Amino acid sequence: MKRPVFAKNATINQRVKMLRKCLNLTQKEFAQKICVSTSFQTLIELEQKKILDRHIKLIVSAFGANEAWLRGGEGEMYEKDITPDYKITETVEIFRQLNPFFQDFILEQMHKLLKYEETAKKR
């Protein structure tokens, strides 16, 4: 995915908003992924809150964003392809390399995470 035009001239807060919109996420969804409140995310996008290094690390980790792009508009928005197909392919490749004991463990954890997410959505 190519970065939006004028990203280099945008502020870091504007680039966070660009990233969220490119990911087609609501402020609430984006905020949940980086462990901040929706109101804090709103204030970031309104440039009323400063983005800390820990927020940048979480954004890079959660969304595969290019840290140099996020901080200064240099390079592409993403370090690598972050499409769901890429994630599935990478997951399967790693999974196949694990011994059966760890494969069972991973599957069990995935089921627990899915159940947790379903419970959280009902709240």
C-alpha angles and dihedrals in degrees: 000000000000121000118251118264115268093022090133091058093044123095120249088254090055090049090053088054091047090052093049091050093047088053088050092232129145118237088254093053093046092046092051091054092054096039099246131119121264090242090054090051090051091052090049091054091046087052091240094118128053118235111236127211090255090057090051091050091050093048092049091047097043099043107022091243119168106251093211090053092047095049100039112001093254120145127347126336093243132047091209142355107295100181116134090249091058091050092049092048093048092046093051092048092052093042092054091056093056123091115251093258092059092042089057090047092051092049091050091051092048091053090050092049091049091050090048091051092049090051092047092052091056092059 
